[in-house]
Amino acid sequence: MKNIKLEKVFIAGGYGMIGSAIARQIREHFPAVELVIAGRNPAKGAKLIEQLGGAHPAFIDLTGAEVPEHAANAQLIIAAVPDPKNLLAEFAIKNNIAFINITQATGDTILPLLNFTQRYRPTQPVVPLGYYEAGLFLPLVSLLAADFSVIDSVQLSALHDPADPLGELSSSELGNELAPALIRDSGSWTHSSTPRDITLQNGEVIQGVPFSILDTTAVAAITSANSVRLDIAAGTSMGMHQHGKPSIDLYVDIAGTDNAGEHVRKRVIASDPRGQAHMTAFGVLTVIKAMLDSEKGGLVAAEMLLDMAAALQQMKDAGIAISRE
């Protein structure tokens, strides 16, 4: 997207909890951008559109076959809700429009995009952003990995607070039986449902369950670790303990040989006091900024786009607390 001015952004699901947070982040950082807030019930976005200014509603049904005209002259299309037919993705690729989908989180969902981009060869980036909090684990891993010469294992943990509206939804999902998740265990790729004990910042021990998402394979590639997994858990967040307001907390634990030759375990924690919807939206914003500075086109993984040091600084500037143990 380098040298392309971002003038219009089309957001499918733009008035939902995460979609509206994405719209607000874009408006805050790109005040002149025209926003199209699309969904099956555009009237639900009326209040948001009024608040945003420079925004318009549009109808879209992603189970149908039509993409609104509003999308055709956008520089960026964002799918903030599932797109089962890849309707927006295929439209964006065919029309060489930059694209982000925050719900595509497995290899099975990405493979059709790979084939489609191979066919049409878009020069604009197509980013499957189904990473936890839209990729914000990645800068944390990069920060901690710099301390190691050899990394044996990486454990990623996401703590959802039931007092957070999205955390409540995530916590309820943990009550259901999740499908076995893709993990790397002693060098082998396998699927597991085995829970793991997670020691929180305050010493409390809770159980997390493995979750299939793009972070696992991305972190394995970044670190060359023989063991990588991401677990989700529900519990009282750092923000709730410290300030009485729920936060979303991300934990990264790395074990290996440090640059002095010692075998060590190290941890970094990121806590967003504004909750999960804000953190996810901020992750999307971070990727948009990286897209604008990149000359990469076609299917691009988030870890190939992000300047990790810049993303980490942006997180800190946004009020996301980052601490090391």
Contacts in CASP RR format, 6 or more apart in sequence:
PFRMAT RR
TARGET T0000
AUTHOR 0000-0000-0000
METHOD contacts of the structure
MODEL  1
MKNIKLEKVFIAGGYGMIGSAIARQIREHFPAVELVIAGRNPAKGAKLIE
QLGGAHPAFIDLTGAEVPEHAANAQLIIAAVPDPKNLLAEFAIKNNIAFI
NITQATGDTILPLLNFTQRYRPTQPVVPLGYYEAGLFLPLVSLLAADFSV
IDSVQLSALHDPADPLGELSSSELGNELAPALIRDSGSWTHSSTPRDITL
QNGEVIQGVPFSILDTTAVAAITSANSVRLDIAAGTSMGMHQHGKPSIDL
YVDIAGTDNAGEHVRKRVIASDPRGQAHMTAFGVLTVIKAMLDSEKGGLV
AAEMLLDMAAALQQMKDAGIAISRE
1 75 0 8 1.000
1 76 0 8 1.000
1 98 0 8 1.000
1 124 0 8 1.000
1 125 0 8 1.000
1 291 0 8 1.000
1 292 0 8 1.000
1 294 0 8 1.000
2 292 0 8 1.000
2 293 0 8 1.000
2 294 0 8 1.000
2 295 0 8 1.000
4 75 0 8 1.000
4 98 0 8 1.000
4 124 0 8 1.000
4 292 0 8 1.000
5 75 0 8 1.000
6 30 0 8 1.000
6 33 0 8 1.000
6 75 0 8 1.000
6 76 0 8 1.000
6 288 0 8 1.000
6 292 0 8 1.000
7 32 0 8 1.000
7 33 0 8 1.000
7 34 0 8 1.000
7 75 0 8 1.000
8 33 0 8 1.000
8 34 0 8 1.000
8 35 0 8 1.000
8 36 0 8 1.000
8 73 0 8 1.000
8 74 0 8 1.000
8 75 0 8 1.000
8 76 0 8 1.000
9 26 0 8 1.000
9 30 0 8 1.000
9 33 0 8 1.000
9 34 0 8 1.000
9 35 0 8 1.000
9 36 0 8 1.000
9 74 0 8 1.000
9 75 0 8 1.000
9 76 0 8 1.000
9 77 0 8 1.000
9 78 0 8 1.000
10 36 0 8 1.000
10 38 0 8 1.000
10 58 0 8 1.000
10 68 0 8 1.000
10 70 0 8 1.000
10 71 0 8 1.000
10 74 0 8 1.000
10 76 0 8 1.000
10 77 0 8 1.000
10 78 0 8 1.000
11 19 0 8 1.000
11 22 0 8 1.000
11 23 0 8 1.000
11 35 0 8 1.000
11 36 0 8 1.000
11 37 0 8 1.000
11 38 0 8 1.000
11 78 0 8 1.000
11 80 0 8 1.000
12 38 0 8 1.000
12 39 0 8 1.000
12 60 0 8 1.000
12 62 0 8 1.000
12 77 0 8 1.000
12 78 0 8 1.000
12 79 0 8 1.000
12 80 0 8 1.000
12 81 0 8 1.000
12 83 0 8 1.000
12 88 0 8 1.000
13 19 0 8 1.000
13 37 0 8 1.000
13 38 0 8 1.000
13 39 0 8 1.000
13 79 0 8 1.000
13 80 0 8 1.000
13 81 0 8 1.000
14 20 0 8 1.000
14 22 0 8 1.000
14 23 0 8 1.000
14 37 0 8 1.000
14 38 0 8 1.000
14 39 0 8 1.000
14 45 0 8 1.000
14 48 0 8 1.000
14 80 0 8 1.000
15 37 0 8 1.000
15 39 0 8 1.000
15 42 0 8 1.000
15 44 0 8 1.000
15 45 0 8 1.000
15 48 0 8 1.000
16 44 0 8 1.000
16 80 0 8 1.000
16 81 0 8 1.000
17 165 0 8 1.000
17 166 0 8 1.000
17 277 0 8 1.000
18 80 0 8 1.000
18 102 0 8 1.000
18 166 0 8 1.000
18 277 0 8 1.000
18 280 0 8 1.000
18 281 0 8 1.000
19 78 0 8 1.000
19 80 0 8 1.000
19 281 0 8 1.000
20 37 0 8 1.000
20 45 0 8 1.000
20 48 0 8 1.000
21 277 0 8 1.000
21 278 0 8 1.000
21 280 0 8 1.000
21 281 0 8 1.000
22 78 0 8 1.000
22 80 0 8 1.000
22 280 0 8 1.000
22 281 0 8 1.000
22 284 0 8 1.000
22 285 0 8 1.000
23 35 0 8 1.000
23 37 0 8 1.000
23 48 0 8 1.000
23 52 0 8 1.000
23 55 0 8 1.000
24 52 0 8 1.000
24 281 0 8 1.000
25 281 0 8 1.000
25 282 0 8 1.000
25 284 0 8 1.000
25 285 0 8 1.000
26 33 0 8 1.000
26 35 0 8 1.000
26 285 0 8 1.000
26 288 0 8 1.000
27 33 0 8 1.000
27 35 0 8 1.000
27 52 0 8 1.000
27 53 0 8 1.000
27 55 0 8 1.000
29 285 0 8 1.000
29 289 0 8 1.000
34 54 0 8 1.000
34 55 0 8 1.000
34 56 0 8 1.000
35 52 0 8 1.000
35 53 0 8 1.000
35 54 0 8 1.000
35 55 0 8 1.000
35 56 0 8 1.000
36 55 0 8 1.000
36 56 0 8 1.000
36 57 0 8 1.000
36 58 0 8 1.000
36 68 0 8 1.000
36 70 0 8 1.000
36 71 0 8 1.000
36 74 0 8 1.000
37 45 0 8 1.000
37 48 0 8 1.000
37 49 0 8 1.000
37 52 0 8 1.000
37 55 0 8 1.000
37 56 0 8 1.000
37 57 0 8 1.000
37 58 0 8 1.000
38 57 0 8 1.000
38 58 0 8 1.000
38 59 0 8 1.000
38 60 0 8 1.000
38 68 0 8 1.000
38 70 0 8 1.000
38 71 0 8 1.000
39 58 0 8 1.000
39 59 0 8 1.000
39 60 0 8 1.000
39 61 0 8 1.000
39 81 0 8 1.000
40 59 0 8 1.000
40 60 0 8 1.000
40 61 0 8 1.000
42 57 0 8 1.000
42 58 0 8 1.000
42 59 0 8 1.000
43 57 0 8 1.000
45 57 0 8 1.000
46 57 0 8 1.000
48 55 0 8 1.000
49 55 0 8 1.000
49 56 0 8 1.000
49 57 0 8 1.000
56 70 0 8 1.000
58 68 0 8 1.000
58 70 0 8 1.000
58 71 0 8 1.000
59 68 0 8 1.000
60 66 0 8 1.000
60 67 0 8 1.000
60 68 0 8 1.000
62 79 0 8 1.000
62 81 0 8 1.000
62 82 0 8 1.000
62 83 0 8 1.000
62 84 0 8 1.000
62 85 0 8 1.000
62 87 0 8 1.000
62 88 0 8 1.000
63 84 0 8 1.000
63 85 0 8 1.000
64 85 0 8 1.000
64 87 0 8 1.000
65 85 0 8 1.000
65 87 0 8 1.000
67 87 0 8 1.000
67 88 0 8 1.000
67 91 0 8 1.000
71 77 0 8 1.000
71 88 0 8 1.000
71 91 0 8 1.000
71 92 0 8 1.000
71 97 0 8 1.000
72 95 0 8 1.000
74 97 0 8 1.000
75 97 0 8 1.000
75 98 0 8 1.000
76 97 0 8 1.000
76 98 0 8 1.000
76 99 0 8 1.000
76 100 0 8 1.000
76 288 0 8 1.000
76 291 0 8 1.000
77 88 0 8 1.000
77 91 0 8 1.000
77 92 0 8 1.000
77 97 0 8 1.000
77 98 0 8 1.000
77 99 0 8 1.000
77 100 0 8 1.000
78 99 0 8 1.000
78 100 0 8 1.000
78 101 0 8 1.000
78 102 0 8 1.000
78 284 0 8 1.000
79 88 0 8 1.000
79 89 0 8 1.000
79 99 0 8 1.000
79 100 0 8 1.000
79 101 0 8 1.000
79 102 0 8 1.000
79 103 0 8 1.000
80 102 0 8 1.000
80 103 0 8 1.000
81 103 0 8 1.000
82 103 0 8 1.000
83 89 0 8 1.000
83 101 0 8 1.000
83 103 0 8 1.000
86 112 0 8 1.000
86 113 0 8 1.000
86 116 0 8 1.000
88 99 0 8 1.000
88 101 0 8 1.000
89 99 0 8 1.000
89 101 0 8 1.000
89 113 0 8 1.000
89 116 0 8 1.000
89 126 0 8 1.000
90 116 0 8 1.000
91 97 0 8 1.000
92 98 0 8 1.000
92 99 0 8 1.000
92 122 0 8 1.000
92 124 0 8 1.000
92 126 0 8 1.000
93 99 0 8 1.000
93 113 0 8 1.000
93 116 0 8 1.000
93 117 0 8 1.000
93 120 0 8 1.000
93 122 0 8 1.000
93 126 0 8 1.000
93 298 0 8 1.000
94 120 0 8 1.000
96 120 0 8 1.000
96 122 0 8 1.000
96 123 0 8 1.000
96 124 0 8 1.000
97 122 0 8 1.000
97 124 0 8 1.000
98 124 0 8 1.000
98 125 0 8 1.000
98 126 0 8 1.000
98 127 0 8 1.000
98 291 0 8 1.000
99 124 0 8 1.000
99 125 0 8 1.000
99 126 0 8 1.000
99 127 0 8 1.000
100 127 0 8 1.000
100 129 0 8 1.000
100 284 0 8 1.000
100 287 0 8 1.000
100 288 0 8 1.000
101 127 0 8 1.000
101 128 0 8 1.000
101 129 0 8 1.000
101 130 0 8 1.000
102 129 0 8 1.000
102 130 0 8 1.000
102 134 0 8 1.000
102 280 0 8 1.000
102 284 0 8 1.000
103 130 0 8 1.000
104 110 0 8 1.000
104 113 0 8 1.000
104 128 0 8 1.000
104 129 0 8 1.000
104 130 0 8 1.000
105 128 0 8 1.000
105 130 0 8 1.000
105 131 0 8 1.000
105 212 0 8 1.000
105 213 0 8 1.000
105 214 0 8 1.000
106 182 0 8 1.000
106 212 0 8 1.000
106 213 0 8 1.000
106 214 0 8 1.000
107 214 0 8 1.000
109 128 0 8 1.000
110 128 0 8 1.000
110 214 0 8 1.000
110 299 0 8 1.000
113 126 0 8 1.000
113 128 0 8 1.000
113 299 0 8 1.000
114 299 0 8 1.000
117 126 0 8 1.000
117 298 0 8 1.000
117 299 0 8 1.000
121 298 0 8 1.000
122 297 0 8 1.000
122 298 0 8 1.000
123 297 0 8 1.000
123 298 0 8 1.000
124 297 0 8 1.000
124 298 0 8 1.000
125 291 0 8 1.000
125 294 0 8 1.000
125 296 0 8 1.000
125 297 0 8 1.000
125 298 0 8 1.000
125 300 0 8 1.000
125 305 0 8 1.000
126 297 0 8 1.000
126 298 0 8 1.000
126 299 0 8 1.000
126 300 0 8 1.000
127 287 0 8 1.000
127 291 0 8 1.000
127 299 0 8 1.000
127 300 0 8 1.000
127 301 0 8 1.000
127 302 0 8 1.000
127 305 0 8 1.000
128 214 0 8 1.000
128 299 0 8 1.000
128 301 0 8 1.000
129 135 0 8 1.000
129 284 0 8 1.000
129 287 0 8 1.000
129 302 0 8 1.000
130 213 0 8 1.000
130 214 0 8 1.000
131 137 0 8 1.000
131 138 0 8 1.000
131 213 0 8 1.000
131 214 0 8 1.000
131 215 0 8 1.000
131 218 0 8 1.000
131 302 0 8 1.000
132 156 0 8 1.000
132 158 0 8 1.000
132 211 0 8 1.000
132 213 0 8 1.000
132 215 0 8 1.000
132 230 0 8 1.000
132 250 0 8 1.000
133 158 0 8 1.000
133 248 0 8 1.000
133 250 0 8 1.000
133 276 0 8 1.000
133 279 0 8 1.000
133 280 0 8 1.000
133 282 0 8 1.000
133 283 0 8 1.000
134 280 0 8 1.000
134 281 0 8 1.000
134 282 0 8 1.000
134 283 0 8 1.000
134 284 0 8 1.000
134 286 0 8 1.000
134 287 0 8 1.000
134 302 0 8 1.000
135 215 0 8 1.000
135 283 0 8 1.000
135 286 0 8 1.000
135 287 0 8 1.000
135 302 0 8 1.000
135 306 0 8 1.000
136 250 0 8 1.000
136 270 0 8 1.000
136 279 0 8 1.000
136 282 0 8 1.000
136 283 0 8 1.000
136 286 0 8 1.000
136 311 0 8 1.000
136 315 0 8 1.000
136 320 0 8 1.000
137 156 0 8 1.000
137 215 0 8 1.000
137 219 0 8 1.000
137 230 0 8 1.000
137 250 0 8 1.000
137 252 0 8 1.000
138 215 0 8 1.000
138 218 0 8 1.000
138 219 0 8 1.000
138 222 0 8 1.000
138 302 0 8 1.000
138 303 0 8 1.000
138 306 0 8 1.000
138 308 0 8 1.000
138 311 0 8 1.000
139 306 0 8 1.000
139 308 0 8 1.000
139 309 0 8 1.000
139 311 0 8 1.000
139 312 0 8 1.000
139 315 0 8 1.000
140 250 0 8 1.000
140 252 0 8 1.000
140 268 0 8 1.000
140 270 0 8 1.000
140 312 0 8 1.000
140 322 0 8 1.000
141 154 0 8 1.000
141 156 0 8 1.000
141 219 0 8 1.000
141 222 0 8 1.000
141 223 0 8 1.000
141 252 0 8 1.000
141 254 0 8 1.000
142 222 0 8 1.000
142 308 0 8 1.000
142 309 0 8 1.000
142 312 0 8 1.000
143 268 0 8 1.000
143 308 0 8 1.000
143 312 0 8 1.000
143 322 0 8 1.000
144 252 0 8 1.000
144 254 0 8 1.000
144 266 0 8 1.000
144 267 0 8 1.000
144 268 0 8 1.000
144 324 0 8 1.000
145 151 0 8 1.000
145 222 0 8 1.000
145 223 0 8 1.000
145 254 0 8 1.000
147 254 0 8 1.000
147 258 0 8 1.000
147 259 0 8 1.000
147 264 0 8 1.000
147 266 0 8 1.000
148 254 0 8 1.000
148 256 0 8 1.000
148 257 0 8 1.000
148 258 0 8 1.000
148 259 0 8 1.000
148 266 0 8 1.000
149 257 0 8 1.000
149 258 0 8 1.000
149 259 0 8 1.000
149 261 0 8 1.000
150 256 0 8 1.000
150 257 0 8 1.000
151 223 0 8 1.000
151 224 0 8 1.000
151 225 0 8 1.000
151 254 0 8 1.000
151 255 0 8 1.000
151 256 0 8 1.000
152 225 0 8 1.000
152 226 0 8 1.000
152 227 0 8 1.000
152 255 0 8 1.000
152 256 0 8 1.000
152 257 0 8 1.000
153 225 0 8 1.000
153 226 0 8 1.000
153 227 0 8 1.000
153 228 0 8 1.000
153 253 0 8 1.000
153 254 0 8 1.000
153 255 0 8 1.000
153 256 0 8 1.000
154 219 0 8 1.000
154 220 0 8 1.000
154 223 0 8 1.000
154 225 0 8 1.000
154 227 0 8 1.000
154 228 0 8 1.000
154 252 0 8 1.000
154 253 0 8 1.000
154 254 0 8 1.000
155 196 0 8 1.000
155 228 0 8 1.000
155 229 0 8 1.000
155 231 0 8 1.000
155 251 0 8 1.000
155 252 0 8 1.000
155 253 0 8 1.000
155 254 0 8 1.000
156 215 0 8 1.000
156 216 0 8 1.000
156 219 0 8 1.000
156 228 0 8 1.000
156 229 0 8 1.000
156 230 0 8 1.000
156 231 0 8 1.000
156 250 0 8 1.000
156 251 0 8 1.000
156 252 0 8 1.000
157 198 0 8 1.000
157 208 0 8 1.000
157 230 0 8 1.000
157 231 0 8 1.000
157 232 0 8 1.000
157 233 0 8 1.000
157 250 0 8 1.000
157 251 0 8 1.000
157 252 0 8 1.000
157 253 0 8 1.000
158 211 0 8 1.000
158 230 0 8 1.000
158 231 0 8 1.000
158 232 0 8 1.000
158 233 0 8 1.000
158 248 0 8 1.000
158 249 0 8 1.000
158 250 0 8 1.000
158 251 0 8 1.000
159 198 0 8 1.000
159 200 0 8 1.000
159 206 0 8 1.000
159 233 0 8 1.000
159 234 0 8 1.000
159 235 0 8 1.000
159 237 0 8 1.000
159 248 0 8 1.000
159 249 0 8 1.000
159 250 0 8 1.000
159 251 0 8 1.000
160 166 0 8 1.000
160 167 0 8 1.000
160 170 0 8 1.000
160 171 0 8 1.000
160 174 0 8 1.000
160 232 0 8 1.000
160 233 0 8 1.000
160 234 0 8 1.000
160 235 0 8 1.000
160 237 0 8 1.000
160 248 0 8 1.000
160 276 0 8 1.000
161 167 0 8 1.000
161 234 0 8 1.000
161 235 0 8 1.000
161 236 0 8 1.000
161 237 0 8 1.000
161 239 0 8 1.000
161 240 0 8 1.000
161 246 0 8 1.000
161 247 0 8 1.000
161 248 0 8 1.000
161 249 0 8 1.000
162 168 0 8 1.000
162 171 0 8 1.000
162 234 0 8 1.000
162 235 0 8 1.000
162 246 0 8 1.000
163 237 0 8 1.000
163 240 0 8 1.000
163 245 0 8 1.000
163 246 0 8 1.000
164 237 0 8 1.000
164 246 0 8 1.000
164 247 0 8 1.000
164 248 0 8 1.000
164 275 0 8 1.000
164 276 0 8 1.000
165 277 0 8 1.000
166 248 0 8 1.000
166 275 0 8 1.000
166 276 0 8 1.000
166 277 0 8 1.000
166 280 0 8 1.000
167 234 0 8 1.000
167 246 0 8 1.000
167 248 0 8 1.000
167 276 0 8 1.000
170 232 0 8 1.000
170 234 0 8 1.000
170 276 0 8 1.000
171 234 0 8 1.000
171 235 0 8 1.000
174 208 0 8 1.000
174 209 0 8 1.000
174 232 0 8 1.000
174 233 0 8 1.000
174 234 0 8 1.000
177 193 0 8 1.000
178 193 0 8 1.000
178 209 0 8 1.000
178 210 0 8 1.000
178 211 0 8 1.000
179 193 0 8 1.000
179 212 0 8 1.000
180 191 0 8 1.000
180 192 0 8 1.000
180 193 0 8 1.000
180 210 0 8 1.000
180 212 0 8 1.000
181 191 0 8 1.000
181 192 0 8 1.000
181 193 0 8 1.000
181 209 0 8 1.000
181 210 0 8 1.000
181 211 0 8 1.000
181 212 0 8 1.000
181 213 0 8 1.000
181 216 0 8 1.000
181 229 0 8 1.000
181 230 0 8 1.000
182 189 0 8 1.000
182 190 0 8 1.000
182 191 0 8 1.000
182 212 0 8 1.000
182 216 0 8 1.000
182 217 0 8 1.000
183 189 0 8 1.000
183 190 0 8 1.000
183 191 0 8 1.000
183 192 0 8 1.000
183 210 0 8 1.000
183 216 0 8 1.000
183 227 0 8 1.000
183 228 0 8 1.000
183 229 0 8 1.000
184 190 0 8 1.000
184 216 0 8 1.000
184 220 0 8 1.000
184 225 0 8 1.000
184 226 0 8 1.000
184 227 0 8 1.000
184 228 0 8 1.000
184 229 0 8 1.000
185 192 0 8 1.000
185 227 0 8 1.000
185 229 0 8 1.000
186 226 0 8 1.000
186 227 0 8 1.000
187 226 0 8 1.000
187 227 0 8 1.000
191 212 0 8 1.000
192 210 0 8 1.000
192 229 0 8 1.000
193 209 0 8 1.000
193 210 0 8 1.000
194 210 0 8 1.000
195 207 0 8 1.000
195 208 0 8 1.000
195 209 0 8 1.000
195 210 0 8 1.000
195 231 0 8 1.000
196 207 0 8 1.000
196 208 0 8 1.000
196 209 0 8 1.000
196 210 0 8 1.000
196 229 0 8 1.000
196 231 0 8 1.000
197 205 0 8 1.000
197 206 0 8 1.000
197 207 0 8 1.000
197 208 0 8 1.000
198 205 0 8 1.000
198 206 0 8 1.000
198 207 0 8 1.000
198 208 0 8 1.000
198 231 0 8 1.000
198 233 0 8 1.000
198 251 0 8 1.000
199 205 0 8 1.000
200 206 0 8 1.000
200 249 0 8 1.000
200 251 0 8 1.000
201 238 0 8 1.000
201 249 0 8 1.000
201 251 0 8 1.000
201 269 0 8 1.000
201 323 0 8 1.000
201 325 0 8 1.000
202 238 0 8 1.000
202 241 0 8 1.000
204 236 0 8 1.000
206 233 0 8 1.000
206 234 0 8 1.000
206 235 0 8 1.000
207 233 0 8 1.000
208 231 0 8 1.000
208 232 0 8 1.000
208 233 0 8 1.000
209 231 0 8 1.000
209 232 0 8 1.000
209 233 0 8 1.000
210 229 0 8 1.000
210 230 0 8 1.000
210 231 0 8 1.000
211 230 0 8 1.000
211 231 0 8 1.000
211 232 0 8 1.000
213 230 0 8 1.000
214 301 0 8 1.000
214 302 0 8 1.000
215 230 0 8 1.000
216 228 0 8 1.000
216 229 0 8 1.000
216 230 0 8 1.000
218 301 0 8 1.000
218 302 0 8 1.000
218 303 0 8 1.000
219 225 0 8 1.000
219 228 0 8 1.000
220 228 0 8 1.000
221 303 0 8 1.000
222 303 0 8 1.000
223 254 0 8 1.000
225 254 0 8 1.000
237 246 0 8 1.000
237 247 0 8 1.000
237 248 0 8 1.000
237 249 0 8 1.000
237 271 0 8 1.000
238 247 0 8 1.000
238 249 0 8 1.000
238 269 0 8 1.000
238 271 0 8 1.000
238 321 0 8 1.000
239 245 0 8 1.000
239 246 0 8 1.000
239 247 0 8 1.000
239 249 0 8 1.000
239 271 0 8 1.000
239 273 0 8 1.000
240 246 0 8 1.000
240 247 0 8 1.000
243 273 0 8 1.000
245 273 0 8 1.000
246 275 0 8 1.000
247 271 0 8 1.000
247 272 0 8 1.000
247 273 0 8 1.000
247 274 0 8 1.000
247 275 0 8 1.000
248 271 0 8 1.000
248 272 0 8 1.000
248 275 0 8 1.000
248 276 0 8 1.000
248 279 0 8 1.000
249 269 0 8 1.000
249 270 0 8 1.000
249 271 0 8 1.000
250 269 0 8 1.000
250 270 0 8 1.000
250 271 0 8 1.000
251 267 0 8 1.000
251 268 0 8 1.000
251 269 0 8 1.000
252 267 0 8 1.000
252 268 0 8 1.000
252 269 0 8 1.000
253 265 0 8 1.000
253 266 0 8 1.000
253 267 0 8 1.000
254 265 0 8 1.000
254 266 0 8 1.000
254 267 0 8 1.000
255 263 0 8 1.000
255 264 0 8 1.000
255 265 0 8 1.000
256 263 0 8 1.000
256 264 0 8 1.000
256 265 0 8 1.000
257 263 0 8 1.000
257 264 0 8 1.000
258 264 0 8 1.000
258 266 0 8 1.000
266 324 0 8 1.000
266 325 0 8 1.000
267 324 0 8 1.000
267 325 0 8 1.000
268 322 0 8 1.000
268 323 0 8 1.000
268 324 0 8 1.000
268 325 0 8 1.000
269 321 0 8 1.000
269 322 0 8 1.000
269 323 0 8 1.000
269 324 0 8 1.000
269 325 0 8 1.000
270 315 0 8 1.000
270 320 0 8 1.000
270 321 0 8 1.000
270 322 0 8 1.000
271 320 0 8 1.000
271 321 0 8 1.000
271 323 0 8 1.000
272 278 0 8 1.000
272 279 0 8 1.000
272 282 0 8 1.000
272 319 0 8 1.000
272 320 0 8 1.000
272 321 0 8 1.000
273 319 0 8 1.000
273 321 0 8 1.000
279 320 0 8 1.000
282 314 0 8 1.000
282 315 0 8 1.000
282 318 0 8 1.000
282 320 0 8 1.000
286 306 0 8 1.000
286 311 0 8 1.000
286 314 0 8 1.000
286 315 0 8 1.000
287 302 0 8 1.000
287 305 0 8 1.000
287 306 0 8 1.000
289 314 0 8 1.000
290 305 0 8 1.000
290 306 0 8 1.000
290 307 0 8 1.000
290 310 0 8 1.000
290 311 0 8 1.000
291 305 0 8 1.000
293 307 0 8 1.000
294 300 0 8 1.000
294 305 0 8 1.000
296 304 0 8 1.000
296 305 0 8 1.000
312 322 0 8 1.000
315 322 0 8 1.000
316 322 0 8 1.000
END
